[in-house]
Amino acid sequence: MATLVFGSVTLILDVSDADSSATIGFESDDCDRDYRAVLERGAVAIEPPTNKAWGVRAAYVQGPGRLRFEIEGPPT
């Protein structure tokens, strides 16, 4: 896995069973709020906010094409 950080945007390159062009990560101070906000604007849910073993709360939505977006913030 590799992460490339550009300010508050993170490009994540990770191994997967299925091909994915990229995951673009956004830092958030409230993952649940921002996840709801993008769904209200038409984003397609992949995975709702959950606390991850690596110490963050993350959610995933489908972007255009094969892009995947991650919203990551502090765990709850």
N, CA, C, O and CB atoms as a CASP TS submission, in Angstrom:
PFRMAT TS
TARGET T0000
AUTHOR 0000-0000-0000
METHOD Language model
MODEL 1
PARENT N/A
ATOM      1  N   MET     1       0.840  -1.169   0.000  1.00  0.00           N
ATOM      2  CA  MET     1       0.000   0.000   0.000  1.00  0.00           C
ATOM      3  C   MET     1       0.886   1.234   0.000  1.00  0.00           C
ATOM      4  O   MET     1       1.922   1.268   0.664  1.00  0.00           O
ATOM      5  CB  MET     1      -0.956  -0.003   1.208  1.00  0.00           C
ATOM      6  N   ALA     2       0.468   2.252  -0.755  1.00  0.00           N
ATOM      7  CA  ALA     2       1.163   3.542  -0.763  1.00  0.00           C
ATOM      8  C   ALA     2       0.133   4.648  -0.658  1.00  0.00           C
ATOM      9  O   ALA     2      -0.954   4.552  -1.226  1.00  0.00           O
ATOM     10  CB  ALA     2       2.031   3.714  -2.047  1.00  0.00           C
ATOM     11  N   THR     3       0.476   5.697   0.068  1.00  0.00           N
ATOM     12  CA  THR     3      -0.397   6.863   0.154  1.00  0.00           C
ATOM     13  C   THR     3       0.391   8.091  -0.264  1.00  0.00           C
ATOM     14  O   THR     3       1.543   8.272   0.132  1.00  0.00           O
ATOM     15  CB  THR     3      -0.974   7.034   1.590  1.00  0.00           C
ATOM     16  N   LEU     4      -0.238   8.927  -1.064  1.00  0.00           N
ATOM     17  CA  LEU     4       0.357  10.174  -1.520  1.00  0.00           C
ATOM     18  C   LEU     4      -0.526  11.301  -1.013  1.00  0.00           C
ATOM     19  O   LEU     4      -1.693  11.400  -1.392  1.00  0.00           O
ATOM     20  CB  LEU     4       0.505  10.215  -3.085  1.00  0.00           C
ATOM     21  N   VAL     5       0.028  12.153  -0.155  1.00  0.00           N
ATOM     22  CA  VAL     5      -0.745  13.202   0.493  1.00  0.00           C
ATOM     23  C   VAL     5      -0.512  14.529  -0.221  1.00  0.00           C
ATOM     24  O   VAL     5       0.627  14.933  -0.458  1.00  0.00           O
ATOM     25  CB  VAL     5      -0.373  13.313   1.986  1.00  0.00           C
ATOM     26  N   PHE     6      -1.619  15.202  -0.560  1.00  0.00           N
ATOM     27  CA  PHE     6      -1.606  16.517  -1.197  1.00  0.00           C
ATOM     28  C   PHE     6      -2.498  17.439  -0.369  1.00  0.00           C
ATOM     29  O   PHE     6      -3.668  17.627  -0.702  1.00  0.00           O
ATOM     30  CB  PHE     6      -2.094  16.440  -2.698  1.00  0.00           C
ATOM     31  N   GLY     7      -1.965  18.009   0.697  1.00  0.00           N
ATOM     32  CA  GLY     7      -2.789  18.814   1.592  1.00  0.00           C
ATOM     33  C   GLY     7      -3.778  17.915   2.305  1.00  0.00           C
ATOM     34  O   GLY     7      -3.384  16.951   2.960  1.00  0.00           O
ATOM     35  N   SER     8      -5.080  18.229   2.181  1.00  0.00           N
ATOM     36  CA  SER     8      -6.102  17.404   2.839  1.00  0.00           C
ATOM     37  C   SER     8      -6.620  16.286   1.935  1.00  0.00           C
ATOM     38  O   SER     8      -7.558  15.584   2.313  1.00  0.00           O
ATOM     39  CB  SER     8      -7.267  18.278   3.285  1.00  0.00           C
ATOM     40  N   VAL     9      -6.032  16.103   0.751  1.00  0.00           N
ATOM     41  CA  VAL     9      -6.423  15.030  -0.166  1.00  0.00           C
ATOM     42  C   VAL     9      -5.328  13.972  -0.179  1.00  0.00           C
ATOM     43  O   VAL     9      -4.143  14.292  -0.270  1.00  0.00           O
ATOM     44  CB  VAL     9      -6.679  15.580  -1.605  1.00  0.00           C
ATOM     45  N   THR    10      -5.735  12.709  -0.087  1.00  0.00           N
ATOM     46  CA  THR    10      -4.792  11.601  -0.091  1.00  0.00           C
ATOM     47  C   THR    10      -5.136  10.634  -1.215  1.00  0.00           C
ATOM     48  O   THR    10      -6.279  10.192  -1.326  1.00  0.00           O
ATOM     49  CB  THR    10      -4.794  10.876   1.268  1.00  0.00           C
ATOM     50  N   LEU    11      -4.157  10.303  -2.046  1.00  0.00           N
ATOM     51  CA  LEU    11      -4.318   9.286  -3.081  1.00  0.00           C
ATOM     52  C   LEU    11      -3.784   7.984  -2.496  1.00  0.00           C
ATOM     53  O   LEU    11      -2.627   7.914  -2.081  1.00  0.00           O
ATOM     54  CB  LEU    11      -3.566   9.680  -4.424  1.00  0.00           C
ATOM     55  N   ILE    12      -4.640   6.937  -2.463  1.00  0.00           N
ATOM     56  CA  ILE    12      -4.284   5.660  -1.855  1.00  0.00           C
ATOM     57  C   ILE    12      -4.140   4.616  -2.957  1.00  0.00           C
ATOM     58  O   ILE    12      -5.068   4.392  -3.734  1.00  0.00           O
ATOM     59  CB  ILE    12      -5.350   5.220  -0.804  1.00  0.00           C
ATOM     60  N   LEU    13      -2.987   3.986  -3.019  1.00  0.00           N
ATOM     61  CA  LEU    13      -2.733   2.902  -3.965  1.00  0.00           C
ATOM     62  C   LEU    13      -2.595   1.632  -3.134  1.00  0.00           C
ATOM     63  O   LEU    13      -1.671   1.504  -2.330  1.00  0.00           O
ATOM     64  CB  LEU    13      -1.439   3.171  -4.851  1.00  0.00           C
ATOM     65  N   ASP    14      -3.519   0.692  -3.334  1.00  0.00           N
ATOM     66  CA  ASP    14      -3.587  -0.488  -2.472  1.00  0.00           C
ATOM     67  C   ASP    14      -3.877  -1.720  -3.302  1.00  0.00           C
ATOM     68  O   ASP    14      -4.485  -1.624  -4.368  1.00  0.00           O
ATOM     69  CB  ASP    14      -4.659  -0.313  -1.382  1.00  0.00           C
ATOM     70  N   VAL    15      -3.451  -2.871  -2.827  1.00  0.00           N
ATOM     71  CA  VAL    15      -3.744  -4.138  -3.479  1.00  0.00           C
ATOM     72  C   VAL    15      -5.217  -4.480  -3.264  1.00  0.00           C
ATOM     73  O   VAL    15      -5.790  -4.150  -2.226  1.00  0.00           O
ATOM     74  CB  VAL    15      -2.825  -5.270  -2.937  1.00  0.00           C
ATOM     75  N   SER    16      -5.827  -5.140  -4.248  1.00  0.00           N
ATOM     76  CA  SER    16      -7.245  -5.472  -4.151  1.00  0.00           C
ATOM     77  C   SER    16      -7.542  -6.696  -4.998  1.00  0.00           C
ATOM     78  O   SER    16      -6.828  -6.993  -5.955  1.00  0.00           O
ATOM     79  CB  SER    16      -8.123  -4.282  -4.591  1.00  0.00           C
ATOM     80  N   ASP    17      -8.603  -7.400  -4.635  1.00  0.00           N
ATOM     81  CA  ASP    17      -9.043  -8.542  -5.441  1.00  0.00           C
ATOM     82  C   ASP    17      -9.632  -8.082  -6.775  1.00  0.00           C
ATOM     83  O   ASP    17      -9.604  -8.820  -7.759  1.00  0.00           O
ATOM     84  CB  ASP    17     -10.078  -9.374  -4.667  1.00  0.00           C
ATOM     85  N   ALA    18     -10.169  -6.850  -6.801  1.00  0.00           N
ATOM     86  CA  ALA    18     -10.754  -6.292  -8.020  1.00  0.00           C
ATOM     87  C   ALA    18      -9.966  -5.058  -8.429  1.00  0.00           C
ATOM     88  O   ALA    18      -9.468  -4.319  -7.579  1.00  0.00           O
ATOM     89  CB  ALA    18     -12.257  -5.943  -7.813  1.00  0.00           C
ATOM     90  N   ASP    19      -9.854  -4.837  -9.738  1.00  0.00           N
ATOM     91  CA  ASP    19      -9.153  -3.662 -10.228  1.00  0.00           C
ATOM     92  C   ASP    19      -9.867  -2.387  -9.807  1.00  0.00           C
ATOM     93  O   ASP    19     -11.096  -2.313  -9.817  1.00  0.00           O
ATOM     94  CB  ASP    19      -9.020  -3.716 -11.743  1.00  0.00           C
ATOM     95  N   SER    20      -9.096  -1.409  -9.448  1.00  0.00           N
ATOM     96  CA  SER    20      -9.613  -0.083  -9.107  1.00  0.00           C
ATOM     97  C   SER    20      -8.605   0.925  -9.614  1.00  0.00           C
ATOM     98  O   SER    20      -7.401   0.772  -9.406  1.00  0.00           O
ATOM     99  CB  SER    20      -9.860   0.079  -7.556  1.00  0.00           C
ATOM    100  N   SER    21      -9.096   1.952 -10.279  1.00  0.00           N
ATOM    101  CA  SER    21      -8.143   2.919 -10.820  1.00  0.00           C
ATOM    102  C   SER    21      -7.485   3.724  -9.711  1.00  0.00           C
ATOM    103  O   SER    21      -6.286   3.992  -9.787  1.00  0.00           O
ATOM    104  CB  SER    21      -8.837   3.855 -11.804  1.00  0.00           C
ATOM    105  N   ALA    22      -8.224   4.116  -8.690  1.00  0.00           N
ATOM    106  CA  ALA    22      -7.643   4.872  -7.580  1.00  0.00           C
ATOM    107  C   ALA    22      -8.681   5.095  -6.496  1.00  0.00           C
ATOM    108  O   ALA    22      -9.887   5.055  -6.739  1.00  0.00           O
ATOM    109  CB  ALA    22      -7.085   6.219  -8.068  1.00  0.00           C
ATOM    110  N   THR    23      -8.178   5.331  -5.291  1.00  0.00           N
ATOM    111  CA  THR    23      -9.010   5.803  -4.193  1.00  0.00           C
ATOM    112  C   THR    23      -8.487   7.174  -3.808  1.00  0.00           C
ATOM    113  O   THR    23      -7.294   7.337  -3.552  1.00  0.00           O
ATOM    114  CB  THR    23      -8.995   4.808  -2.970  1.00  0.00           C
ATOM    115  N   ILE    24      -9.362   8.147  -3.765  1.00  0.00           N
ATOM    116  CA  ILE    24      -8.985   9.491  -3.350  1.00  0.00           C
ATOM    117  C   ILE    24      -9.570   9.711  -1.962  1.00  0.00           C
ATOM    118  O   ILE    24     -10.781   9.625  -1.762  1.00  0.00           O
ATOM    119  CB  ILE    24      -9.489  10.581  -4.370  1.00  0.00           C
ATOM    120  N   GLY    25      -8.689   9.998  -1.006  1.00  0.00           N
ATOM    121  CA  GLY    25      -9.114  10.151   0.380  1.00  0.00           C
ATOM    122  C   GLY    25      -9.205  11.604   0.793  1.00  0.00           C
ATOM    123  O   GLY    25      -8.370  12.428   0.422  1.00  0.00           O
ATOM    124  N   PHE    26     -10.233  11.904   1.568  1.00  0.00           N
ATOM    125  CA  PHE    26     -10.428  13.244   2.111  1.00  0.00           C
ATOM    126  C   PHE    26     -10.441  13.169   3.628  1.00  0.00           C
ATOM    127  O   PHE    26     -11.129  12.329   4.208  1.00  0.00           O
ATOM    128  CB  PHE    26     -11.739  13.879   1.581  1.00  0.00           C
ATOM    129  N   GLU    27      -9.681  14.046   4.268  1.00  0.00           N
ATOM    130  CA  GLU    27      -9.709  14.139   5.723  1.00  0.00           C
ATOM    131  C   GLU    27     -10.972  14.866   6.141  1.00  0.00           C
ATOM    132  O   GLU    27     -11.431  15.783   5.460  1.00  0.00           O
ATOM    133  CB  GLU    27      -8.448  14.862   6.268  1.00  0.00           C
ATOM    134  N   SER    28     -11.530  14.446   7.268  1.00  0.00           N
ATOM    135  CA  SER    28     -12.759  15.028   7.772  1.00  0.00           C
ATOM    136  C   SER    28     -12.701  15.084   9.291  1.00  0.00           C
ATOM    137  O   SER    28     -12.117  14.205   9.925  1.00  0.00           O
ATOM    138  CB  SER    28     -13.987  14.223   7.297  1.00  0.00           C
ATOM    139  N   ASP    29     -13.303  16.113   9.875  1.00  0.00           N
ATOM    140  CA  ASP    29     -13.402  16.139  11.332  1.00  0.00           C
ATOM    141  C   ASP    29     -14.676  15.431  11.794  1.00  0.00           C
ATOM    142  O   ASP    29     -14.865  15.204  12.989  1.00  0.00           O
ATOM    143  CB  ASP    29     -13.378  17.592  11.850  1.00  0.00           C
ATOM    144  N   ASP    30     -15.563  15.076  10.831  1.00  0.00           N
ATOM    145  CA  ASP    30     -16.806  14.349  11.136  1.00  0.00           C
ATOM    146  C   ASP    30     -17.168  13.495   9.928  1.00  0.00           C
ATOM    147  O   ASP    30     -17.879  13.942   9.028  1.00  0.00           O
ATOM    148  CB  ASP    30     -17.980  15.337  11.497  1.00  0.00           C
ATOM    149  N   CYS    31     -16.674  12.272   9.918  1.00  0.00           N
ATOM    150  CA  CYS    31     -16.874  11.352   8.792  1.00  0.00           C
ATOM    151  C   CYS    31     -18.358  11.111   8.523  1.00  0.00           C
ATOM    152  O   CYS    31     -18.785  11.124   7.369  1.00  0.00           O
ATOM    153  CB  CYS    31     -16.172  10.018   9.065  1.00  0.00           C
ATOM    154  N   ASP    32     -19.145  10.891   9.572  1.00  0.00           N
ATOM    155  CA  ASP    32     -20.568  10.596   9.395  1.00  0.00           C
ATOM    156  C   ASP    32     -21.306  11.764   8.750  1.00  0.00           C
ATOM    157  O   ASP    32     -22.107  11.556   7.839  1.00  0.00           O
ATOM    158  CB  ASP    32     -21.209  10.254  10.738  1.00  0.00           C
ATOM    159  N   ARG    33     -21.051  12.981   9.205  1.00  0.00           N
ATOM    160  CA  ARG    33     -21.693  14.175   8.644  1.00  0.00           C
ATOM    161  C   ARG    33     -21.351  14.334   7.161  1.00  0.00           C
ATOM    162  O   ARG    33     -22.231  14.558   6.330  1.00  0.00           O
ATOM    163  CB  ARG    33     -21.262  15.433   9.424  1.00  0.00           C
ATOM    164  N   ASP    34     -20.058  14.215   6.844  1.00  0.00           N
ATOM    165  CA  ASP    34     -19.641  14.413   5.458  1.00  0.00           C
ATOM    166  C   ASP    34     -20.135  13.289   4.548  1.00  0.00           C
ATOM    167  O   ASP    34     -20.456  13.533   3.385  1.00  0.00           O
ATOM    168  CB  ASP    34     -18.124  14.513   5.379  1.00  0.00           C
ATOM    169  N   TYR    35     -20.199  12.065   5.065  1.00  0.00           N
ATOM    170  CA  TYR    35     -20.743  10.943   4.304  1.00  0.00           C
ATOM    171  C   TYR    35     -22.209  11.215   3.958  1.00  0.00           C
ATOM    172  O   TYR    35     -22.614  11.056   2.806  1.00  0.00           O
ATOM    173  CB  TYR    35     -20.606   9.618   5.103  1.00  0.00           C
ATOM    174  N   ARG    36     -23.002  11.625   4.949  1.00  0.00           N
ATOM    175  CA  ARG    36     -24.418  11.951   4.692  1.00  0.00           C
ATOM    176  C   ARG    36     -24.538  13.077   3.667  1.00  0.00           C
ATOM    177  O   ARG    36     -25.406  13.036   2.795  1.00  0.00           O
ATOM    178  CB  ARG    36     -25.130  12.354   6.007  1.00  0.00           C
ATOM    179  N   ALA    37     -23.672  14.078   3.773  1.00  0.00           N
ATOM    180  CA  ALA    37     -23.740  15.229   2.863  1.00  0.00           C
ATOM    181  C   ALA    37     -23.484  14.815   1.414  1.00  0.00           C
ATOM    182  O   ALA    37     -24.183  15.280   0.515  1.00  0.00           O
ATOM    183  CB  ALA    37     -22.725  16.299   3.285  1.00  0.00           C
ATOM    184  N   VAL    38     -22.503  13.955   1.172  1.00  0.00           N
ATOM    185  CA  VAL    38     -22.234  13.561  -0.222  1.00  0.00           C
ATOM    186  C   VAL    38     -23.325  12.634  -0.755  1.00  0.00           C
ATOM    187  O   VAL    38     -23.635  12.669  -1.946  1.00  0.00           O
ATOM    188  CB  VAL    38     -20.860  12.869  -0.330  1.00  0.00           C
ATOM    189  N   LEU    39     -23.918  11.795   0.124  1.00  0.00           N
ATOM    190  CA  LEU    39     -25.038  10.958  -0.324  1.00  0.00           C
ATOM    191  C   LEU    39     -26.241  11.824  -0.703  1.00  0.00           C
ATOM    192  O   LEU    39     -26.929  11.535  -1.683  1.00  0.00           O
ATOM    193  CB  LEU    39     -25.434   9.947   0.779  1.00  0.00           C
ATOM    194  N   GLU    40     -26.495  12.877   0.064  1.00  0.00           N
ATOM    195  CA  GLU    40     -27.596  13.795  -0.256  1.00  0.00           C
ATOM    196  C   GLU    40     -27.375  14.494  -1.588  1.00  0.00           C
ATOM    197  O   GLU    40     -28.334  14.929  -2.226  1.00  0.00           O
ATOM    198  CB  GLU    40     -27.758  14.835   0.849  1.00  0.00           C
ATOM    199  N   ARG    41     -26.122  14.605  -2.015  1.00  0.00           N
ATOM    200  CA  ARG    41     -25.794  15.249  -3.293  1.00  0.00           C
ATOM    201  C   ARG    41     -25.712  14.243  -4.440  1.00  0.00           C
ATOM    202  O   ARG    41     -25.364  14.604  -5.564  1.00  0.00           O
ATOM    203  CB  ARG    41     -24.472  16.002  -3.177  1.00  0.00           C
ATOM    204  N   GLY    42     -26.036  12.971  -4.150  1.00  0.00           N
ATOM    205  CA  GLY    42     -26.109  11.989  -5.223  1.00  0.00           C
ATOM    206  C   GLY    42     -25.006  10.959  -5.275  1.00  0.00           C
ATOM    207  O   GLY    42     -25.000  10.125  -6.180  1.00  0.00           O
ATOM    208  N   ALA    43     -24.064  10.981  -4.333  1.00  0.00           N
ATOM    209  CA  ALA    43     -23.013   9.965  -4.336  1.00  0.00           C
ATOM    210  C   ALA    43     -23.626   8.583  -4.091  1.00  0.00           C
ATOM    211  O   ALA    43     -24.684   8.462  -3.473  1.00  0.00           O
ATOM    212  CB  ALA    43     -21.939  10.285  -3.260  1.00  0.00           C
ATOM    213  N   VAL    44     -22.955   7.558  -4.578  1.00  0.00           N
ATOM    214  CA  VAL    44     -23.402   6.180  -4.422  1.00  0.00           C
ATOM    215  C   VAL    44     -22.578   5.536  -3.313  1.00  0.00           C
ATOM    216  O   VAL    44     -21.349   5.510  -3.381  1.00  0.00           O
ATOM    217  CB  VAL    44     -23.269   5.382  -5.763  1.00  0.00           C
ATOM    218  N   ALA    45     -23.256   5.017  -2.297  1.00  0.00           N
ATOM    219  CA  ALA    45     -22.578   4.412  -1.148  1.00  0.00           C
ATOM    220  C   ALA    45     -21.887   3.113  -1.534  1.00  0.00           C
ATOM    221  O   ALA    45     -22.447   2.288  -2.257  1.00  0.00           O
ATOM    222  CB  ALA    45     -23.573   4.155  -0.018  1.00  0.00           C
ATOM    223  N   ILE    46     -20.675   2.942  -1.047  1.00  0.00           N
ATOM    224  CA  ILE    46     -19.962   1.662  -1.130  1.00  0.00           C
ATOM    225  C   ILE    46     -19.904   1.043   0.254  1.00  0.00           C
ATOM    226  O   ILE    46     -20.237  -0.129   0.430  1.00  0.00           O
ATOM    227  CB  ILE    46     -18.528   1.848  -1.710  1.00  0.00           C
ATOM    228  N   GLU    47     -19.475   1.840   1.250  1.00  0.00           N
ATOM    229  CA  GLU    47     -19.366   1.353   2.632  1.00  0.00           C
ATOM    230  C   GLU    47     -19.661   2.503   3.578  1.00  0.00           C
ATOM    231  O   GLU    47     -19.036   3.558   3.475  1.00  0.00           O
ATOM    232  CB  GLU    47     -17.950   0.751   2.916  1.00  0.00           C
ATOM    233  N   PRO    48     -20.606   2.321   4.504  1.00  0.00           N
ATOM    234  CA  PRO    48     -20.930   3.395   5.441  1.00  0.00           C
ATOM    235  C   PRO    48     -19.789   3.618   6.435  1.00  0.00           C
ATOM    236  O   PRO    48     -18.880   2.792   6.523  1.00  0.00           O
ATOM    237  CB  PRO    48     -22.232   3.074   6.190  1.00  0.00           C
ATOM    238  N   PRO    49     -19.826   4.712   7.178  1.00  0.00           N
ATOM    239  CA  PRO    49     -18.776   4.989   8.162  1.00  0.00           C
ATOM    240  C   PRO    49     -18.641   3.878   9.194  1.00  0.00           C
ATOM    241  O   PRO    49     -19.622   3.459   9.808  1.00  0.00           O
ATOM    242  CB  PRO    49     -19.056   6.301   8.864  1.00  0.00           C
ATOM    243  N   THR    50     -17.425   3.415   9.372  1.00  0.00           N
ATOM    244  CA  THR    50     -17.127   2.413  10.390  1.00  0.00           C
ATOM    245  C   THR    50     -15.756   2.712  10.990  1.00  0.00           C
ATOM    246  O   THR    50     -14.875   3.247  10.317  1.00  0.00           O
ATOM    247  CB  THR    50     -17.171   0.973   9.792  1.00  0.00           C
ATOM    248  N   ASN    51     -15.588   2.362  12.258  1.00  0.00           N
ATOM    249  CA  ASN    51     -14.284   2.489  12.899  1.00  0.00           C
ATOM    250  C   ASN    51     -13.391   1.370  12.375  1.00  0.00           C
ATOM    251  O   ASN    51     -13.784   0.203  12.375  1.00  0.00           O
ATOM    252  CB  ASN    51     -14.404   2.434  14.462  1.00  0.00           C
ATOM    253  N   LYS    52     -12.206   1.723  11.935  1.00  0.00           N
ATOM    254  CA  LYS    52     -11.264   0.759  11.355  1.00  0.00           C
ATOM    255  C   LYS    52     -10.215   0.347  12.375  1.00  0.00           C
ATOM    256  O   LYS    52      -9.945   1.078  13.328  1.00  0.00           O
ATOM    257  CB  LYS    52     -10.585   1.350  10.111  1.00  0.00           C
ATOM    258  N   ALA    53      -9.629  -0.815  12.174  1.00  0.00           N
ATOM    259  CA  ALA    53      -8.618  -1.358  13.080  1.00  0.00           C
ATOM    260  C   ALA    53      -7.379  -0.466  13.167  1.00  0.00           C
ATOM    261  O   ALA    53      -6.658  -0.507  14.163  1.00  0.00           O
ATOM    262  CB  ALA    53      -8.215  -2.750  12.630  1.00  0.00           C
ATOM    263  N   TRP    54      -7.128   0.334  12.138  1.00  0.00           N
ATOM    264  CA  TRP    54      -5.930   1.186  12.128  1.00  0.00           C
ATOM    265  C   TRP    54      -6.183   2.549  12.791  1.00  0.00           C
ATOM    266  O   TRP    54      -5.367   3.461  12.657  1.00  0.00           O
ATOM    267  CB  TRP    54      -5.450   1.395  10.687  1.00  0.00           C
ATOM    268  N   GLY    55      -7.317   2.692  13.509  1.00  0.00           N
ATOM    269  CA  GLY    55      -7.530   3.859  14.350  1.00  0.00           C
ATOM    270  C   GLY    55      -8.220   5.052  13.738  1.00  0.00           C
ATOM    271  O   GLY    55      -8.066   6.169  14.233  1.00  0.00           O
ATOM    272  N   VAL    56      -8.982   4.850  12.667  1.00  0.00           N
ATOM    273  CA  VAL    56      -9.738   5.941  12.049  1.00  0.00           C
ATOM    274  C   VAL    56     -11.177   5.490  11.810  1.00  0.00           C
ATOM    275  O   VAL    56     -11.496   4.308  11.935  1.00  0.00           O
ATOM    276  CB  VAL    56      -9.076   6.391  10.713  1.00  0.00           C
ATOM    277  N   ARG    57     -12.024   6.426  11.471  1.00  0.00           N
ATOM    278  CA  ARG    57     -13.384   6.131  11.014  1.00  0.00           C
ATOM    279  C   ARG    57     -13.395   6.471   9.538  1.00  0.00           C
ATOM    280  O   ARG    57     -13.006   7.575   9.157  1.00  0.00           O
ATOM    281  CB  ARG    57     -14.495   6.946  11.824  1.00  0.00           C
ATOM    282  N   ALA    58     -13.835   5.545   8.698  1.00  0.00           N
ATOM    283  CA  ALA    58     -13.782   5.761   7.257  1.00  0.00           C
ATOM    284  C   ALA    58     -15.073   5.294   6.596  1.00  0.00           C
ATOM    285  O   ALA    58     -15.732   4.359   7.050  1.00  0.00           O
ATOM    286  CB  ALA    58     -12.579   5.030   6.648  1.00  0.00           C
ATOM    287  N   ALA    59     -15.409   5.980   5.509  1.00  0.00           N
ATOM    288  CA  ALA    59     -16.553   5.631   4.663  1.00  0.00           C
ATOM    289  C   ALA    59     -16.099   5.726   3.216  1.00  0.00           C
ATOM    290  O   ALA    59     -15.148   6.441   2.900  1.00  0.00           O
ATOM    291  CB  ALA    59     -17.790   6.570   4.937  1.00  0.00           C
ATOM    292  N   TYR    60     -16.791   4.994   2.332  1.00  0.00           N
ATOM    293  CA  TYR    60     -16.403   4.956   0.926  1.00  0.00           C
ATOM    294  C   TYR    60     -17.609   5.185   0.031  1.00  0.00           C
ATOM    295  O   TYR    60     -18.692   4.656   0.280  1.00  0.00           O
ATOM    296  CB  TYR    60     -15.739   3.622   0.586  1.00  0.00           C
ATOM    297  N   VAL    61     -17.409   5.985  -1.021  1.00  0.00           N
ATOM    298  CA  VAL    61     -18.451   6.226  -2.014  1.00  0.00           C
ATOM    299  C   VAL    61     -17.857   6.050  -3.407  1.00  0.00           C
ATOM    300  O   VAL    61     -16.653   6.203  -3.615  1.00  0.00           O
ATOM    301  CB  VAL    61     -19.067   7.646  -1.848  1.00  0.00           C
ATOM    302  N   GLN    62     -18.736   5.726  -4.357  1.00  0.00           N
ATOM    303  CA  GLN    62     -18.334   5.543  -5.746  1.00  0.00           C
ATOM    304  C   GLN    62     -18.211   6.890  -6.429  1.00  0.00           C
ATOM    305  O   GLN    62     -19.112   7.724  -6.338  1.00  0.00           O
ATOM    306  CB  GLN    62     -19.335   4.649  -6.494  1.00  0.00           C
ATOM    307  N   GLY    63     -17.114   7.100  -7.103  1.00  0.00           N
ATOM    308  CA  GLY    63     -16.916   8.323  -7.872  1.00  0.00           C
ATOM    309  C   GLY    63     -17.198   8.072  -9.329  1.00  0.00           C
ATOM    310  O   GLY    63     -17.734   7.022  -9.684  1.00  0.00           O
ATOM    311  N   PRO    64     -16.850   9.010 -10.180  1.00  0.00           N
ATOM    312  CA  PRO    64     -17.028   8.800 -11.615  1.00  0.00           C
ATOM    313  C   PRO    64     -16.076   7.717 -12.118  1.00  0.00           C
ATOM    314  O   PRO    64     -14.975   7.549 -11.594  1.00  0.00           O
ATOM    315  CB  PRO    64     -16.800  10.115 -12.386  1.00  0.00           C
ATOM    316  N   GLY    65     -16.512   6.992 -13.133  1.00  0.00           N
ATOM    317  CA  GLY    65     -15.681   5.916 -13.669  1.00  0.00           C
ATOM    318  C   GLY    65     -15.430   4.878 -12.606  1.00  0.00           C
ATOM    319  O   GLY    65     -16.365   4.398 -11.964  1.00  0.00           O
ATOM    320  N   ARG    66     -14.174   4.528 -12.415  1.00  0.00           N
ATOM    321  CA  ARG    66     -13.834   3.516 -11.406  1.00  0.00           C
ATOM    322  C   ARG    66     -13.176   4.138 -10.188  1.00  0.00           C
ATOM    323  O   ARG    66     -12.542   3.435  -9.402  1.00  0.00           O
ATOM    324  CB  ARG    66     -12.913   2.460 -12.002  1.00  0.00           C
ATOM    325  N   LEU    67     -13.317   5.444 -10.020  1.00  0.00           N
ATOM    326  CA  LEU    67     -12.764   6.097  -8.838  1.00  0.00           C
ATOM    327  C   LEU    67     -13.575   5.755  -7.597  1.00  0.00           C
ATOM    328  O   LEU    67     -14.791   5.569  -7.659  1.00  0.00           O
ATOM    329  CB  LEU    67     -12.720   7.611  -9.036  1.00  0.00           C
ATOM    330  N   ARG    68     -12.894   5.677  -6.496  1.00  0.00           N
ATOM    331  CA  ARG    68     -13.516   5.443  -5.205  1.00  0.00           C
ATOM    332  C   ARG    68     -13.030   6.557  -4.284  1.00  0.00           C
ATOM    333  O   ARG    68     -11.849   6.903  -4.291  1.00  0.00           O
ATOM    334  CB  ARG    68     -13.167   4.009  -4.632  1.00  0.00           C
ATOM    335  N   PHE    69     -13.938   7.117  -3.494  1.00  0.00           N
ATOM    336  CA  PHE    69     -13.585   8.180  -2.574  1.00  0.00           C
ATOM    337  C   PHE    69     -13.709   7.685  -1.147  1.00  0.00           C
ATOM    338  O   PHE    69     -14.675   7.015  -0.782  1.00  0.00           O
ATOM    339  CB  PHE    69     -14.468   9.412  -2.797  1.00  0.00           C
ATOM    340  N   GLU    70     -12.706   8.030  -0.345  1.00  0.00           N
ATOM    341  CA  GLU    70     -12.693   7.692   1.075  1.00  0.00           C
ATOM    342  C   GLU    70     -12.828   8.982   1.874  1.00  0.00           C
ATOM    343  O   GLU    70     -12.151   9.972   1.595  1.00  0.00           O
ATOM    344  CB  GLU    70     -11.387   6.921   1.467  1.00  0.00           C
ATOM    345  N   ILE    71     -13.708   8.962   2.870  1.00  0.00           N
ATOM    346  CA  ILE    71     -13.818  10.042   3.846  1.00  0.00           C
ATOM    347  C   ILE    71     -13.300   9.470   5.149  1.00  0.00           C
ATOM    348  O   ILE    71     -13.838   8.487   5.659  1.00  0.00           O
ATOM    349  CB  ILE    71     -15.307  10.588   3.985  1.00  0.00           C
ATOM    350  N   GLU    72     -12.254  10.083   5.692  1.00  0.00           N
ATOM    351  CA  GLU    72     -11.595   9.524   6.871  1.00  0.00           C
ATOM    352  C   GLU    72     -11.488  10.578   7.962  1.00  0.00           C
ATOM    353  O   GLU    72     -11.098  11.719   7.714  1.00  0.00           O
ATOM    354  CB  GLU    72     -10.200   8.982   6.511  1.00  0.00           C
ATOM    355  N   GLY    73     -11.843  10.167   9.174  1.00  0.00           N
ATOM    356  CA  GLY    73     -11.757  11.064  10.307  1.00  0.00           C
ATOM    357  C   GLY    73     -11.483  10.312  11.579  1.00  0.00           C
ATOM    358  O   GLY    73     -11.207   9.113  11.550  1.00  0.00           O
ATOM    359  N   PRO    74     -11.556  11.011  12.710  1.00  0.00           N
ATOM    360  CA  PRO    74     -11.303  10.346  13.987  1.00  0.00           C
ATOM    361  C   PRO    74     -12.392   9.341  14.333  1.00  0.00           C
ATOM    362  O   PRO    74     -13.555   9.549  13.987  1.00  0.00           O
ATOM    363  CB  PRO    74     -11.185  11.374  15.095  1.00  0.00           C
ATOM    364  N   PRO    75     -12.030   8.248  15.016  1.00  0.00           N
ATOM    365  CA  PRO    75     -13.034   7.253  15.388  1.00  0.00           C
ATOM    366  C   PRO    75     -14.032   7.813  16.394  1.00  0.00           C
ATOM    367  O   PRO    75     -13.736   8.763  17.119  1.00  0.00           O
ATOM    368  CB  PRO    75     -12.360   6.011  15.961  1.00  0.00           C
ATOM    369  N   THR    76     -15.215   7.212  16.425  1.00  0.00           N
ATOM    370  CA  THR    76     -16.230   7.629  17.391  1.00  0.00           C
ATOM    371  C   THR    76     -16.369   6.609  18.485  1.00  0.00           C
ATOM    372  O   THR    76     -17.179   6.786  19.395  1.00  0.00           O
ATOM    373  CB  THR    76     -17.572   7.850  16.712  1.00  0.00           C
TER
END
